[in-house]
Amino acid sequence: MSFNNNRGDGEDVRFQSKHILYYLFLFLCMFPFLFGNPFFETDMQPYALVLAMVICLFNIQKPVNQGRFQTYFYVSLFAFIIALLVLLFGGISMNAFRGFYNYCAIFFIPWAIFITFYTIGKFPERFIKLCIIIWFIVSLVQFFVDRSFAVSLVGTVRWQDMKRGVVGLASEPSYLGIACFYFLLITKFFTRKKKLFVAMIIVMGVLFAQSSLGIIFIGVYWLFYLIDNISTRKGWIILIVSIAAFIGFVFLLETVFVNTRMSSLITSFMNEGVTGVEEDSSVDSRYNSITDAMQDAFGNFLIPIGFKGRIGSAYGGFLCELGIFAVPLLFCISRFASFTFSRAIVRFLFFMAFTVLMFNNTQLGNPLLLFAIVSNCCFSMQMDDLETETEMEIETETE
């Protein structure tokens, strides 16, 4: 099975009405926080998962024999089966269903995304760009005009704190920053105006969200993006832009954002190191959630604990719930995320960094993350070949 991502953005196949179900599914993947459900309060809404199950049911006979995705499919299926057994034998409760949701999402949503790519025959570049533009416009209006703009569309939203950034179409500024990190992973597959969208996403994730956690995620991506391109002419341009952006960011911290929570955290870190940051209640809570999850998982010798309650750590939660049986899935997610970059050494280092990041309080069932993972499975080799050809053409023209 093969996909076509070599055509330019202006050469996309025309939208077909028979694909409307798949584009609706992609819309729900790109906006996972929208339209709070009436049954329970949650940051991530279940609509993408529900439609994913429908798509998988109607396409159950389609093969999943594309190399990289086939690996992910069977590893996630294994984790899903183990999680189902843990649910059945560990006792069914609301907390158990909340925990089990993530395992349903990491299996069915990527499978449905793969089917969608197979059906439409390409990476939906124009559609994804349109979704990013919507995120950006909403965040822009919230930042400059009205912080409450469009927040009624988001379920379980937290936006009132004036010292924090805006939420965009996420439930809180931190999740907006992390969503922008996932968008940056997806921009690898843009064939036109990639630099413009990367700039838009960084502005949205850093200046608008003003989330320290989001800045860490985005900073890690940018560091590895720079390393991946440093030996090329584009790499030196990226370095110069990075230095200018850093100077501009410092200036904004000391002027425009001087009274914000982000500024106070960075100032505390610069003056007192880690000790100063730990005094912040949110940072302290996140740190304790990670350490508690690790202690529970390894204190139980990676034997599955089951779904005992909400755990504020993505990878840590999986290790607690499934123990050693979660390791293959976590390895797969980090490995396929690393295919965002071209060089082997950069992929290895990003694999390590991404794994550390995923111990933070984020959700592995986030459709944005899963979309980036499946895109890497299906299109990364084609894009790497295309970028190599482009670099060779530039070097030839320079000579």
C-alpha positions in Angstrom: 0.0 0.0 0.0 1.4 3.4 -1.0 0.4 7.0 -0.5 1.1 10.0 -2.7 2.6 13.1 -1.0 4.8 14.3 -3.8 2.2 16.6 -5.5 2.3 20.3 -4.5 -0.3 21.9 -2.4 -1.9 23.5 -5.4 -2.2 20.1 -7.0 -4.4 18.4 -4.4 -7.1 16.1 -5.5 -10.4 17.8 -5.6 -12.7 17.2 -2.6 -15.1 14.4 -3.2 -18.5 14.2 -1.4 -17.9 10.5 -0.7 -15.0 11.5 1.5 -17.1 13.8 3.8 -17.1 11.2 6.6 -13.3 11.1 6.6 -12.9 14.8 6.5 -15.3 15.1 9.4 -13.2 12.7 11.3 -10.0 14.7 10.5 -11.8 17.8 11.7 -12.5 16.2 15.1 -8.9 15.1 15.2 -7.7 18.6 14.6 -10.1 20.1 17.2 -10.2 17.5 20.0 -11.3 19.9 22.8 -14.4 21.2 21.0 -18.1 20.7 22.0 -18.2 19.5 25.6 -20.3 16.3 26.0 -23.3 16.2 28.4 -22.3 13.0 30.1 -19.0 13.8 31.9 -16.5 16.7 32.2 -13.3 16.0 30.4 -10.7 18.1 28.6 -10.5 15.8 25.5 -13.8 15.1 23.9 -14.6 11.5 22.7 -16.1 12.4 19.3 -13.0 11.5 17.2 -12.9 8.1 18.9 -16.5 7.4 18.3 -16.2 8.3 14.6 -13.0 6.3 14.4 -14.7 3.2 15.6 -17.4 3.7 12.9 -14.8 4.1 10.2 -12.9 1.0 11.3 -16.1 -1.0 11.4 -17.0 -0.1 7.9 -13.4 -0.7 6.6 -12.5 -3.7 8.7 -11.5 -5.7 5.6 -9.0 -3.2 4.4 -5.4 -4.3 4.9 -2.9 -2.6 7.2 0.2 -4.0 5.5 2.0 -0.7 5.2 5.3 -1.5 6.9 5.7 1.1 9.7 2.0 1.4 10.5 1.6 -2.4 10.5 4.1 -2.5 13.4 2.2 0.2 15.3 -1.1 -1.5 14.6 -0.2 -4.8 16.1 1.6 -3.2 19.1 -1.4 -0.9 19.9 -3.7 -3.9 19.4 -1.7 -5.9 22.0 -1.9 -2.9 24.5 -5.7 -2.6 23.8 -6.3 -6.3 24.5 -4.2 -6.2 27.7 -6.1 -3.0 28.9 -9.4 -4.7 28.2 -8.4 -7.7 30.3 -7.2 -5.3 33.1 -10.6 -3.6 32.9 -12.6 -6.8 33.0 -10.7 -8.4 35.8 -9.8 -5.3 37.8 -13.4 -4.0 38.3 -15.5 -1.7 36.2 -15.9 1.8 37.4 -16.0 5.4 36.0 -12.2 5.8 36.7 -11.6 2.5 35.0 -13.5 3.6 31.9 -11.6 7.0 31.9 -8.3 5.1 31.9 -9.5 2.6 29.3 -10.5 5.4 27.0 -6.8 6.2 26.2 -6.2 2.6 25.1 -9.2 2.7 22.8 -8.0 6.0 21.4 -4.4 4.8 20.7 -5.8 1.8 18.8 -8.9 3.0 16.9 -8.0 6.6 16.1 -4.6 5.8 14.3 -6.3 2.9 12.5 -9.0 5.2 11.3 -6.4 7.9 10.3 -4.6 5.2 8.3 -7.8 4.2 6.6 -8.5 7.9 5.8 -5.1 8.3 4.2 -5.7 5.1 2.2 -9.1 6.3 1.1 -8.3 9.9 0.1 -4.9 8.7 -1.3 -2.8 11.6 0.0 -1.7 13.7 3.0 -4.6 16.2 3.4 -2.3 19.3 3.4 -4.8 22.0 2.5 -7.3 20.8 5.1 -4.7 20.6 7.9 -3.5 24.1 7.0 -7.0 25.4 7.2 -7.4 23.9 10.6 -4.2 25.5 11.9 -5.4 28.9 10.5 -8.6 28.6 12.5 -6.6 27.8 15.6 -4.4 30.8 15.0 -7.2 33.2 14.3 -9.1 32.2 17.4 -6.0 32.6 19.5 -5.2 35.9 17.9 -8.6 37.3 18.7 -8.4 36.1 22.3 -5.0 37.6 22.8 -5.7 41.1 21.3 -9.5 41.5 21.6 -11.4 39.2 23.9 -10.1 36.4 26.0 -13.5 34.7 26.1 -13.8 34.6 22.4 -15.0 31.1 21.3 -14.3 29.5 24.7 -18.0 28.5 24.9 -17.2 25.9 22.2 -14.6 24.2 24.4 -15.5 21.6 27.0 -14.1 22.1 30.5 -12.2 25.3 29.7 -10.0 27.2 32.1 -9.3 30.7 30.7 -10.1 33.3 33.4 -6.6 33.7 34.9 -5.3 37.0 33.5 -1.7 36.2 34.3 -1.7 33.2 32.0 -2.0 33.1 28.2 -5.0 32.4 26.1 -6.5 28.9 25.5 -7.2 29.1 21.7 -9.4 26.1 21.1 -7.9 24.0 23.9 -9.1 23.7 27.5 -6.1 25.6 29.0 -3.0 27.5 27.9 -0.7 24.5 28.6 -2.7 22.3 26.2 -2.6 25.0 23.6 1.2 25.0 23.8 1.3 21.2 23.6 -1.1 21.2 20.7 1.3 23.6 18.8 4.1 21.1 19.5 2.0 18.4 17.7 1.2 20.8 14.9 5.0 21.4 14.4 5.5 17.6 14.1 2.8 17.6 11.4 4.4 20.5 9.4 7.1 18.1 8.2 4.6 17.0 5.5 3.9 20.5 4.2 5.2 21.1 0.7 4.3 24.8 0.4 4.5 27.7 2.8 6.0 25.5 5.5 8.0 28.4 7.0 4.9 30.6 7.3 3.0 27.9 9.2 5.9 27.1 11.4 6.1 30.7 12.4 2.4 31.0 13.0 2.4 27.9 15.2 5.4 29.1 17.3 3.8 32.5 17.8 0.6 30.8 18.9 2.3 28.3 21.2 4.8 30.7 22.7 3.4 34.3 22.7 -0.3 33.5 22.8 -0.3 30.5 25.1 2.4 31.8 27.4 2.7 28.3 28.9 6.0 27.3 30.4 5.3 23.6 29.6 4.3 24.5 26.0 7.5 26.5 25.6 9.6 23.5 26.8 7.9 21.2 24.3 8.3 23.7 21.4 11.8 24.6 22.4 12.8 20.9 22.3 11.3 20.6 18.8 13.1 23.7 17.6 16.4 22.6 19.0 16.3 19.3 17.2 15.0 20.9 14.0 18.0 23.2 14.1 20.4 20.3 14.7 18.8 18.3 11.9 19.4 21.1 9.4 22.6 22.8 10.7 24.9 21.4 8.0 22.7 22.9 5.3 22.4 26.4 4.1 18.8 26.4 5.5 20.3 25.4 8.9 22.3 28.6 9.1 19.3 30.7 8.3 17.4 28.8 11.1 20.2 29.5 13.5 20.2 33.3 12.8 16.4 33.4 13.1 16.6 31.4 16.3 19.0 33.9 17.9 16.9 36.9 16.8 13.7 35.2 18.1 15.4 34.5 21.5 16.5 38.1 21.8 13.0 39.2 20.9 11.5 36.8 23.4 13.7 38.1 26.2 12.7 41.7 25.4 9.0 40.8 25.5 9.5 39.0 28.9 11.0 42.2 30.3 8.3 44.5 28.9 5.0 43.2 27.6 4.9 40.0 29.7 6.5 41.3 32.8 3.5 40.6 35.1 2.6 37.2 33.7 3.0 33.8 35.4 5.4 32.7 32.6 7.7 35.7 33.3 7.7 35.0 37.1 8.6 31.3 36.5 11.4 32.1 34.2 12.7 34.8 36.5 12.6 32.4 39.5 14.5 29.8 37.5 17.2 32.3 36.5 17.6 33.6 40.0 17.1 30.5 42.1 17.4 27.6 39.8 15.1 24.6 40.1 14.3 25.4 43.7 12.6 28.7 42.8 10.4 27.0 40.1 9.4 24.2 42.5 7.7 26.8 44.8 5.1 27.3 42.1 2.0 25.2 43.0 1.3 24.0 39.4 4.9 23.0 38.8 5.1 21.3 42.1 1.9 19.4 41.3 3.1 18.3 37.9 6.5 17.1 39.4 4.8 15.2 42.2 2.4 13.5 39.7 5.4 12.3 37.6 7.4 11.0 40.6 4.4 9.4 42.2 3.6 7.5 39.0 7.2 6.3 38.6 7.4 5.2 42.2 4.1 3.3 41.9 5.1 1.6 38.6 8.6 0.6 39.5 7.7 0.0 43.2 5.3 -2.7 41.9 8.1 -4.1 39.6 6.1 -3.0 36.5 3.3 -5.4 37.3 0.0 -3.9 36.1 -1.8 -2.0 38.8 -4.9 -1.4 36.8 -7.2 1.6 36.6 -7.2 3.0 40.2 -7.6 6.7 39.4 -6.4 9.5 37.3 -2.6 9.7 36.9 -1.1 13.1 36.0 1.6 11.5 33.8 1.2 10.2 30.3 3.9 7.5 30.0 3.9 7.1 33.8 0.2 6.4 33.8 0.5 3.7 31.2 3.4 2.1 33.1 1.2 2.1 36.3 -1.9 0.7 34.5 -0.3 -1.9 32.2 3.2 -2.3 33.7 5.7 -4.0 31.5 3.0 -4.6 28.9 2.9 -0.9 28.1 6.6 -0.7 27.2 6.3 -1.9 23.5 3.6 0.7 22.9 5.5 3.6 24.5 8.6 2.6 22.6 6.6 2.6 19.3 5.1 6.1 20.0 8.5 7.6 20.8 10.2 5.8 17.8 7.6 7.0 15.3 7.6 10.5 16.7 11.4 10.6 16.1 10.8 10.1 12.3 9.9 13.8 12.3 13.6 14.3 11.6 15.9 12.9 8.9 19.3 12.2 10.5 19.7 9.0 12.5 21.5 10.6 15.4 18.9 13.4 15.6 16.2 10.7 15.6 17.8 8.9 18.5 18.3 12.0 20.6 14.8 13.2 19.9 13.5 9.7 20.8 15.1 10.2 24.2 13.9 13.8 24.6 10.3 12.9 23.5 10.2 10.1 25.9 11.1 12.4 28.8 8.5 15.0 27.6 5.7 12.4 27.5 6.1 11.7 31.2 4.4 15.1 31.7 0.7 15.6 32.2 -0.6 15.2 28.7 -2.8 12.6 27.0 -1.5 9.9 24.7 -5.0 9.5 23.4 -4.8 13.1 21.9 -5.8 12.8 18.2 -3.3 15.5 17.3 -0.4 13.4 18.6 -1.8 10.2 17.0 -2.2 12.1 13.7 1.4 13.0 13.8 2.5 9.5 14.6 0.5 7.9 11.7 1.7 10.6 9.3 5.3 9.7 10.2 4.4 6.0 9.6 2.9 6.6 6.2 4.7 9.6 4.7 8.1 10.3 6.4 10.2 8.2 4.0 8.7 10.0 1.0 9.3 13.4 2.5 12.9 12.6 3.5 13.6 11.5 -0.1 11.9 14.7 -1.4 13.9 16.9 1.0 17.2 15.2 0.0 16.5 15.8 -3.6 15.7 19.5 -2.9 18.9 19.9 -1.0 20.9 18.3 -3.8 19.3 20.6 -6.4 20.1 23.7 -4.2 23.8 22.6 -3.8 24.0 22.0 -7.6 22.6 25.4 -8.4 25.1 27.0 -5.9 28.0 25.3 -7.5 
